[in-house]
Amino acid sequence: MITKNTVTKSFDLQVFKQAKNPVELSFEQNEILKIKKEKNAVILCHNYQIEPIQQVADYIGDSLGLARQASETNADIIVFCGVHFMAETAKILNPEKKVLLPDLDAGCSLSDSCPATQLSTYKAQNPETYVVAYVNCSAEVKALSDVICTSGNAVQIVEKAPKDKEILFVPDQNLGQWVMNQTDRKMKLWPGSCYAHVLFTKESIERCRLEYPEAPVVAHPECIESVRDSADEVCSTEKMVSFCKQNSSNTFIILTETGMMHRLTRELPDKSFIAGPTGNCACNDCRFMKMNTIPKLLNCLKDEQPEIFMDSKVLEKAKLPIERMLDWS
């Protein structure tokens, strides 16, 4: 259930609370569950997916959790409800399995900000550089990297990187900057960013605090520095759950993609969550994450399309830095 409260005169805030009555699944959702069982398929769902998809998923989590689930599944078919690079990661870890993505055009602005051709040129000019790649990148970029990280383990991965190497962190400069501050490890940062997370502003958060002065602000590290500095906690989406669970507050301001509110309200039903506002609106939806829908998921399972296909050489090269990440974390 979503209720709205007015804050200043700029916009309405979205307050997410657990619905009082159990949600009944639709006909299409029940069909998805039926077909999934018949075909021995598993549905992996990112935290930013719409609530109806989260309701039929086998696992909901962040990039690291999803990568682990993808590497351990016994299903014949993996349906990845997320964006393209996530489905690629599942395919890299399961080359023998069929990996499906409900909408093949569900891309990522952050991934697109680091073309593999440009990274390849940089590496040729700087052959001693150690590349740490945030998982939000293409398979080709992963294949050019030394180790992968997620927002949840980026600090840990960078701390394990060779001390005698210069690190290039790709593609998110905001996450990279935050990791540098946490580790005191100097790195060169690729000039990329997530279009959705950089929309949060310090000013919009300050206006939000006027309405909820006691609510802790929890921000994703992909946010810009001024927003991170004004937050009470900066962490991955997975750690947002544990932080809000352990914190005594009953209300939280959450600065990440709005889909995260569905998981928070489901797992912490006694607490309320304010969707972090941007400068112009009360929430922040990623247009790519929202391209996946229940009808597309149903058709995807029925037709076993669209399927993720990858060049075998790229797949093998990309697998090594992902496995290194899983070993290190």
MARPA-255446 format. One record per residue (C-alpha): residue number from 1; x, y, z. Coordinates in pm, 1 decimal. Example, Ala and Ser with C-alpha at 12.3 -4.5 7.8 and 13.67 -1.06 7.14 Angstrom:
<lopas>
num = 1	px = 1230.0	py = -450.0	pz = 780.0
num = 2	px = 1367.0	py = -106.0	pz = 714.0
</lopas>
This chain:
<lopas>
num = 1	px = 0.0	py = 0.0	pz = 0.0
num = 2	px = 127.3	py = 347.7	pz = -82.1
num = 3	px = 12.8	py = 657.4	pz = 99.5
num = 4	px = 121.3	py = 1012.2	pz = 26.4
num = 5	px = 214.3	py = 1293.2	pz = 260.0
num = 6	px = 297.1	py = 1642.8	pz = 144.7
num = 7	px = 641.9	py = 1777.4	pz = 223.5
num = 8	px = 696.8	py = 2151.9	pz = 167.3
num = 9	px = 522.4	py = 2258.5	pz = -154.0
num = 10	px = 757.6	py = 2094.1	pz = -400.5
num = 11	px = 625.8	py = 1738.8	pz = -435.6
num = 12	px = 446.3	py = 1457.4	pz = -255.9
num = 13	px = 650.2	py = 1188.0	pz = -88.2
num = 14	px = 572.8	py = 820.5	pz = -137.9
num = 15	px = 544.2	py = 635.4	pz = 190.4
num = 16	px = 560.7	py = 257.4	pz = 157.8
num = 17	px = 400.3	py = 38.2	pz = 423.0
num = 18	px = 310.3	py = -327.0	pz = 435.9
num = 19	px = -42.8	py = -393.3	pz = 306.0
num = 20	px = -282.0	py = -504.3	pz = 579.9
num = 21	px = -436.6	py = -782.0	pz = 373.4
num = 22	px = -249.5	py = -1059.0	pz = 188.1
num = 23	px = -203.8	py = -990.4	pz = -180.9
num = 24	px = -382.8	py = -1230.6	pz = -413.6
num = 25	px = -186.3	py = -1337.6	pz = -717.8
num = 26	px = -328.6	py = -1265.1	pz = -1061.2
num = 27	px = -409.0	py = -1527.9	pz = -1322.7
num = 28	px = -86.9	py = -1444.8	pz = -1508.8
num = 29	px = 120.5	py = -1472.6	pz = -1192.4
num = 30	px = -25.0	py = -1815.7	pz = -1117.0
num = 31	px = 46.0	py = -1923.4	pz = -1475.5
num = 32	px = 407.1	py = -1814.4	pz = -1429.0
num = 33	px = 438.7	py = -2026.8	pz = -1114.3
num = 34	px = 282.9	py = -2324.9	pz = -1291.8
num = 35	px = 503.8	py = -2307.8	pz = -1601.4
num = 36	px = 812.0	py = -2238.4	pz = -1393.2
num = 37	px = 756.5	py = -2564.3	pz = -1204.9
num = 38	px = 683.0	py = -2764.4	pz = -1520.7
num = 39	px = 1001.4	py = -2647.5	pz = -1690.0
num = 40	px = 1227.3	py = -2662.6	pz = -1383.3
num = 41	px = 1300.1	py = -2293.8	pz = -1419.9
num = 42	px = 1423.2	py = -2051.1	pz = -1156.2
num = 43	px = 1333.3	py = -1683.1	pz = -1148.5
num = 44	px = 1609.1	py = -1456.7	pz = -1021.2
num = 45	px = 1485.7	py = -1107.2	pz = -948.5
num = 46	px = 1674.9	py = -788.9	pz = -871.8
num = 47	px = 1556.6	py = -567.7	pz = -587.1
num = 48	px = 1455.4	py = -297.5	pz = -835.9
num = 49	px = 1193.7	py = -505.3	pz = -1016.6
num = 50	px = 823.0	py = -426.4	pz = -989.3
num = 51	px = 634.2	py = -581.8	pz = -699.2
num = 52	px = 426.8	py = -834.4	pz = -904.9
num = 53	px = 751.3	py = -984.6	pz = -1040.5
num = 54	px = 905.3	py = -995.7	pz = -694.0
num = 55	px = 598.0	py = -1186.4	pz = -575.0
num = 56	px = 666.2	py = -1480.2	pz = -811.0
num = 57	px = 1046.4	py = -1483.4	pz = -791.3
num = 58	px = 1247.8	py = -1762.7	pz = -631.2
num = 59	px = 1519.9	py = -1528.1	pz = -516.8
num = 60	px = 1524.9	py = -1150.2	pz = -476.0
num = 61	px = 1850.5	py = -973.3	pz = -406.4
num = 62	px = 2135.8	py = -749.6	pz = -510.9
num = 63	px = 2398.5	py = -820.1	pz = -773.9
num = 64	px = 2624.2	py = -1025.9	pz = -547.2
num = 65	px = 2342.7	py = -1239.1	pz = -410.2
num = 66	px = 2203.9	py = -1297.5	pz = -757.7
num = 67	px = 2546.6	py = -1394.5	pz = -891.0
num = 68	px = 2581.9	py = -1649.4	pz = -611.9
num = 69	px = 2236.4	py = -1789.6	pz = -676.1
num = 70	px = 2310.3	py = -1813.3	pz = -1047.2
num = 71	px = 2629.0	py = -2008.2	pz = -976.2
num = 72	px = 2451.1	py = -2255.8	pz = -745.8
num = 73	px = 2117.3	py = -2322.5	pz = -916.2
num = 74	px = 2016.1	py = -2669.8	pz = -1031.8
num = 75	px = 1741.4	py = -2538.2	pz = -1258.4
num = 76	px = 1742.4	py = -2611.3	pz = -1631.1
num = 77	px = 1631.6	py = -2258.4	pz = -1716.6
num = 78	px = 1730.9	py = -1931.8	pz = -1550.6
num = 79	px = 1491.9	py = -1641.3	pz = -1600.2
num = 80	px = 1665.2	py = -1323.8	pz = -1495.5
num = 81	px = 1435.2	py = -1036.7	pz = -1408.4
num = 82	px = 1680.4	py = -751.0	pz = -1414.3
num = 83	px = 1884.8	py = -587.0	pz = -1686.6
num = 84	px = 2103.1	py = -724.5	pz = -1963.6
num = 85	px = 2439.8	py = -730.7	pz = -1789.0
num = 86	px = 2286.6	py = -930.1	pz = -1501.1
num = 87	px = 2152.8	py = -1195.8	pz = -1735.5
num = 88	px = 2494.8	py = -1206.9	pz = -1901.5
num = 89	px = 2653.4	py = -1272.3	pz = -1562.3
num = 90	px = 2416.2	py = -1563.0	pz = -1506.0
num = 91	px = 2506.6	py = -1703.5	pz = -1848.6
num = 92	px = 2878.5	py = -1665.3	pz = -1779.0
num = 93	px = 2838.9	py = -1870.0	pz = -1462.7
num = 94	px = 2606.6	py = -2121.4	pz = -1630.8
num = 95	px = 2720.5	py = -2159.0	pz = -1992.2
num = 96	px = 2538.7	py = -2491.0	pz = -2029.2
num = 97	px = 2203.6	py = -2355.6	pz = -1911.4
num = 98	px = 1938.8	py = -2157.5	pz = -2094.8
num = 99	px = 1929.5	py = -1801.8	pz = -1959.2
num = 100	px = 1632.1	py = -1581.7	pz = -2043.6
num = 101	px = 1565.6	py = -1209.3	pz = -2001.6
num = 102	px = 1199.6	py = -1096.8	pz = -2029.9
num = 103	px = 1295.8	py = -785.6	pz = -2227.2
num = 104	px = 1621.0	py = -800.3	pz = -2422.2
num = 105	px = 1627.9	py = -420.0	pz = -2444.4
num = 106	px = 1649.0	py = -380.1	pz = -2066.7
num = 107	px = 1991.2	py = -220.6	pz = -2062.7
num = 108	px = 2184.7	py = -0.6	pz = -1820.9
num = 109	px = 2311.3	py = 354.8	pz = -1858.8
num = 110	px = 2602.4	py = 279.5	pz = -1627.6
num = 111	px = 2709.3	py = -23.0	pz = -1829.2
num = 112	px = 2680.6	py = 177.2	pz = -2151.3
num = 113	px = 2911.3	py = 446.1	pz = -2011.7
num = 114	px = 3211.1	py = 212.0	pz = -2042.3
num = 115	px = 3240.7	py = 67.0	pz = -2394.4
num = 116	px = 3477.7	py = -227.6	pz = -2415.6
num = 117	px = 3662.4	py = -69.8	pz = -2708.3
num = 118	px = 3755.9	py = 233.0	pz = -2498.3
num = 119	px = 3866.2	py = 21.2	pz = -2204.2
num = 120	px = 4074.2	py = -196.2	pz = -2436.5
num = 121	px = 4248.5	py = 114.3	pz = -2572.2
num = 122	px = 4318.4	py = 239.2	pz = -2220.7
num = 123	px = 4467.2	py = -96.5	pz = -2119.5
num = 124	px = 4689.6	py = -102.2	pz = -2427.5
num = 125	px = 4824.6	py = 239.3	pz = -2328.2
num = 126	px = 4854.1	py = 144.0	pz = -1959.4
num = 127	px = 4940.7	py = -228.6	pz = -1957.5
num = 128	px = 5028.0	py = -241.8	pz = -1585.5
num = 129	px = 4688.4	py = -115.2	pz = -1473.5
num = 130	px = 4480.7	py = -345.6	pz = -1253.1
num = 131	px = 4115.1	py = -318.5	pz = -1354.7
num = 132	px = 3847.5	py = -352.7	pz = -1087.5
num = 133	px = 3509.8	py = -359.0	pz = -1260.7
num = 134	px = 3179.7	py = -297.1	pz = -1090.8
num = 135	px = 2944.0	py = -575.8	pz = -1196.4
num = 136	px = 2727.2	py = -316.6	pz = -1376.1
num = 137	px = 2920.2	py = -357.6	pz = -1699.7
num = 138	px = 2904.7	py = -564.2	pz = -2016.8
num = 139	px = 3050.5	py = -911.3	pz = -2055.0
num = 140	px = 3315.5	py = -766.5	pz = -2286.2
num = 141	px = 3426.1	py = -524.9	pz = -2014.2
num = 142	px = 3429.5	py = -805.2	pz = -1757.8
num = 143	px = 3654.1	py = -1002.4	pz = -1994.0
num = 144	px = 3902.8	py = -712.8	pz = -1990.9
num = 145	px = 3901.2	py = -685.2	pz = -1611.7
num = 146	px = 4110.5	py = -843.9	pz = -1338.1
num = 147	px = 3835.7	py = -874.6	pz = -1079.1
num = 148	px = 3466.7	py = -787.5	pz = -1049.8
num = 149	px = 3297.0	py = -629.0	pz = -749.8
num = 150	px = 2948.4	py = -529.8	pz = -640.2
num = 151	px = 2840.8	py = -239.0	pz = -424.7
num = 152	px = 2818.9	py = -484.7	pz = -135.9
num = 153	px = 3174.8	py = -614.3	pz = -158.0
num = 154	px = 3360.9	py = -335.5	pz = -343.7
num = 155	px = 3555.6	py = -226.0	pz = -35.4
num = 156	px = 3658.5	py = -582.2	pz = 39.8
num = 157	px = 3764.9	py = -648.9	pz = -320.4
num = 158	px = 3972.1	py = -330.7	pz = -351.7
num = 159	px = 4145.8	py = -407.1	pz = -23.0
num = 160	px = 4250.4	py = -744.9	pz = -167.0
num = 161	px = 4380.5	py = -598.9	pz = -494.3
num = 162	px = 4760.3	py = -606.1	pz = -542.4
num = 163	px = 4921.8	py = -322.0	pz = -348.6
num = 164	px = 5188.2	py = -263.0	pz = -613.3
num = 165	px = 4939.4	py = -205.0	pz = -895.2
num = 166	px = 4762.1	py = 110.8	pz = -1003.1
num = 167	px = 4388.3	py = 44.8	pz = -999.0
num = 168	px = 4143.2	py = 163.2	pz = -1259.0
num = 169	px = 3789.0	py = 140.5	pz = -1121.7
num = 170	px = 3516.9	py = 107.6	pz = -1385.8
num = 171	px = 3255.1	py = 217.4	pz = -1467.5
num = 172	px = 3096.5	py = 400.7	pz = -1169.5
num = 173	px = 3292.3	py = 702.6	pz = -1050.7
num = 174	px = 3063.2	py = 762.0	pz = -753.0
num = 175	px = 3097.2	py = 411.3	pz = -614.5
num = 176	px = 3470.7	py = 427.6	pz = -688.0
num = 177	px = 3504.6	py = 756.4	pz = -502.0
num = 178	px = 3320.0	py = 613.0	pz = -202.2
num = 179	px = 3543.5	py = 303.2	pz = -203.1
num = 180	px = 3855.0	py = 523.3	pz = -209.7
num = 181	px = 3729.8	py = 705.9	pz = 98.4
num = 182	px = 3661.1	py = 377.2	pz = 275.9
num = 183	px = 3993.2	py = 212.7	pz = 190.6
num = 184	px = 4236.0	py = 508.1	pz = 153.4
num = 185	px = 4339.0	py = 336.4	pz = -169.6
num = 186	px = 4399.5	py = 576.1	pz = -455.7
num = 187	px = 4239.8	py = 469.8	pz = -782.2
num = 188	px = 4173.0	py = 614.1	pz = -1122.7
num = 189	px = 3800.9	py = 638.4	pz = -1184.0
num = 190	px = 3616.8	py = 581.7	pz = -1508.1
num = 191	px = 3377.8	py = 875.4	pz = -1573.0
num = 192	px = 3055.3	py = 673.5	pz = -1560.9
num = 193	px = 2745.1	py = 694.4	pz = -1344.5
num = 194	px = 2393.7	py = 556.6	pz = -1300.1
num = 195	px = 2146.8	py = 807.1	pz = -1440.4
num = 196	px = 1889.1	py = 722.9	pz = -1172.6
num = 197	px = 2109.6	py = 747.7	pz = -864.9
num = 198	px = 2268.2	py = 1079.9	pz = -962.0
num = 199	px = 1921.3	py = 1239.4	pz = -966.8
num = 200	px = 1914.1	py = 1244.7	pz = -587.8
num = 201	px = 2026.0	py = 1582.6	pz = -456.2
num = 202	px = 2131.6	py = 1714.2	pz = -116.8
num = 203	px = 1859.8	py = 1979.7	pz = -137.2
num = 204	px = 1579.5	py = 1731.3	pz = -199.9
num = 205	px = 1693.9	py = 1519.4	pz = 93.1
num = 206	px = 1703.6	py = 1821.6	pz = 321.5
num = 207	px = 1344.3	py = 1902.2	pz = 225.0
num = 208	px = 1252.1	py = 1541.8	pz = 295.8
num = 209	px = 1408.1	py = 1561.7	pz = 642.5
num = 210	px = 1176.4	py = 1851.8	pz = 725.6
num = 211	px = 883.1	py = 1612.5	pz = 705.0
num = 212	px = 1059.5	py = 1319.8	pz = 874.6
num = 213	px = 1333.3	py = 1467.9	pz = 1096.1
num = 214	px = 1381.3	py = 1146.8	pz = 1296.8
num = 215	px = 1405.4	py = 913.4	pz = 995.4
num = 216	px = 1757.1	py = 791.2	pz = 911.2
num = 217	px = 1864.7	py = 851.5	pz = 551.7
num = 218	px = 2004.7	py = 539.3	pz = 384.1
num = 219	px = 2183.0	py = 595.0	pz = 51.6
num = 220	px = 2328.8	py = 372.2	pz = -217.0
num = 221	px = 2697.3	py = 442.3	pz = -291.9
num = 222	px = 2611.4	py = 517.4	pz = -655.9
num = 223	px = 2468.7	py = 847.7	pz = -530.4
num = 224	px = 2679.1	py = 1162.5	pz = -565.7
num = 225	px = 2918.4	py = 1261.4	pz = -287.0
num = 226	px = 2707.2	py = 1543.9	pz = -138.4
num = 227	px = 2414.7	py = 1302.8	pz = -100.8
num = 228	px = 2632.2	py = 1029.9	pz = 51.2
num = 229	px = 2779.3	py = 1280.2	pz = 295.7
num = 230	px = 2432.6	py = 1383.2	pz = 413.6
num = 231	px = 2316.6	py = 1022.6	pz = 464.8
num = 232	px = 2320.5	py = 836.2	pz = 794.2
num = 233	px = 2421.7	py = 512.9	pz = 623.2
num = 234	px = 2572.5	py = 435.5	pz = 280.6
num = 235	px = 2543.9	py = 74.1	pz = 172.1
num = 236	px = 2433.3	py = -176.1	pz = -89.1
num = 237	px = 2066.8	py = -266.2	pz = -125.7
num = 238	px = 2122.7	py = -595.6	pz = 57.7
num = 239	px = 2276.8	py = -417.1	pz = 353.9
num = 240	px = 1988.1	py = -169.8	pz = 355.9
num = 241	px = 1766.6	py = -453.8	pz = 475.8
num = 242	px = 1992.3	py = -544.1	pz = 767.1
num = 243	px = 2053.2	py = -179.4	pz = 860.7
num = 244	px = 1682.7	py = -97.6	pz = 875.9
num = 245	px = 1613.2	py = -420.8	pz = 1065.3
num = 246	px = 1872.4	py = -349.0	pz = 1332.5
num = 247	px = 1800.5	py = 23.1	pz = 1364.3
num = 248	px = 1545.0	py = 124.8	pz = 1627.7
num = 249	px = 1374.1	py = 378.7	pz = 1402.0
num = 250	px = 1032.8	py = 293.5	pz = 1256.0
num = 251	px = 1067.7	py = 513.2	pz = 945.9
num = 252	px = 1353.0	py = 540.1	pz = 694.3
num = 253	px = 1432.2	py = 757.6	pz = 393.5
num = 254	px = 1573.0	py = 528.5	pz = 125.2
num = 255	px = 1790.3	py = 668.3	pz = -155.0
num = 256	px = 1792.7	py = 409.3	pz = -427.3
num = 257	px = 1562.0	py = 279.5	pz = -700.4
num = 258	px = 1199.6	py = 266.2	pz = -584.9
num = 259	px = 1159.6	py = -108.4	pz = -638.5
num = 260	px = 1366.7	py = -165.0	pz = -326.3
num = 261	px = 1071.9	py = -43.1	pz = -117.3
num = 262	px = 872.2	py = -357.5	pz = -199.5
num = 263	px = 1132.3	py = -586.9	pz = -49.7
num = 264	px = 1183.2	py = -363.7	pz = 253.6
num = 265	px = 812.5	py = -350.5	pz = 336.8
num = 266	px = 775.7	py = -724.6	pz = 284.6
num = 267	px = 1068.1	py = -820.7	pz = 508.4
num = 268	px = 1015.4	py = -544.1	pz = 765.4
num = 269	px = 634.7	py = -514.7	pz = 783.2
num = 270	px = 632.5	py = -310.3	pz = 1102.0
num = 271	px = 836.2	py = -26.1	pz = 952.0
num = 272	px = 768.7	py = 247.8	pz = 695.8
num = 273	px = 992.0	py = 359.7	pz = 408.9
num = 274	px = 1005.2	py = 691.4	pz = 229.6
num = 275	px = 1110.6	py = 669.2	pz = -134.5
num = 276	px = 1397.9	py = 915.5	pz = -162.6
num = 277	px = 1288.8	py = 1216.9	pz = -367.6
num = 278	px = 1483.2	py = 1368.9	pz = -653.4
num = 279	px = 1481.1	py = 1738.1	pz = -734.1
num = 280	px = 1159.6	py = 1705.5	pz = -934.1
num = 281	px = 960.7	py = 1408.1	pz = -810.8
num = 282	px = 883.9	py = 1190.4	pz = -512.3
num = 283	px = 1048.1	py = 870.3	pz = -632.3
num = 284	px = 1312.1	py = 739.8	pz = -867.5
num = 285	px = 1231.3	py = 455.8	pz = -1106.7
num = 286	px = 1492.1	py = 308.9	pz = -1341.5
num = 287	px = 1329.3	py = 298.1	pz = -1683.4
num = 288	px = 1538.5	py = -6.6	pz = -1777.4
num = 289	px = 1446.4	py = -212.1	pz = -1470.6
num = 290	px = 1080.9	py = -130.4	pz = -1528.2
num = 291	px = 1088.6	py = -269.1	pz = -1884.0
num = 292	px = 1029.2	py = -616.4	pz = -1741.9
num = 293	px = 658.8	py = -682.0	pz = -1684.1
num = 294	px = 439.7	py = -975.5	pz = -1581.8
num = 295	px = 309.7	py = -1033.1	pz = -1940.6
num = 296	px = 667.4	py = -1029.8	pz = -2072.7
num = 297	px = 778.1	py = -1271.3	pz = -1799.5
num = 298	px = 489.3	py = -1507.1	pz = -1878.7
num = 299	px = 564.6	py = -1505.5	pz = -2252.7
num = 300	px = 932.3	py = -1548.2	pz = -2177.2
num = 301	px = 864.0	py = -1868.6	pz = -1986.8
num = 302	px = 616.4	py = -1999.5	pz = -2242.7
num = 303	px = 836.3	py = -1936.2	pz = -2547.0
num = 304	px = 1174.6	py = -1969.6	pz = -2372.7
num = 305	px = 1272.6	py = -1643.8	pz = -2539.5
num = 306	px = 1451.7	py = -1401.3	pz = -2547.7
num = 307	px = 1760.6	py = -1606.8	pz = -2472.5
num = 308	px = 2105.3	py = -1475.6	pz = -2384.3
num = 309	px = 2376.6	py = -1585.4	pz = -2626.8
num = 310	px = 2744.2	py = -1500.7	pz = -2587.4
num = 311	px = 3071.2	py = -1547.9	pz = -2769.7
num = 312	px = 3246.2	py = -1844.5	pz = -2608.6
num = 313	px = 3583.3	py = -1666.5	pz = -2586.2
num = 314	px = 3430.4	py = -1363.4	pz = -2415.8
num = 315	px = 3239.6	py = -1592.2	pz = -2181.7
num = 316	px = 3551.4	py = -1778.1	pz = -2071.9
num = 317	px = 3752.2	py = -1459.7	pz = -2017.3
num = 318	px = 3468.7	py = -1291.4	pz = -1828.3
num = 319	px = 3423.1	py = -1590.6	pz = -1600.1
num = 320	px = 3768.1	py = -1561.1	pz = -1440.8
num = 321	px = 3726.5	py = -1217.7	pz = -1273.8
num = 322	px = 3374.9	py = -1311.6	pz = -1156.8
num = 323	px = 3502.7	py = -1630.8	pz = -998.0
num = 324	px = 3784.6	py = -1431.7	pz = -838.4
num = 325	px = 3523.6	py = -1201.4	pz = -686.4
num = 326	px = 3323.2	py = -1494.8	pz = -551.8
num = 327	px = 3639.2	py = -1647.6	pz = -403.9
num = 328	px = 3746.4	py = -1320.0	pz = -241.1
num = 329	px = 3402.9	py = -1241.0	pz = -99.7
</lopas>
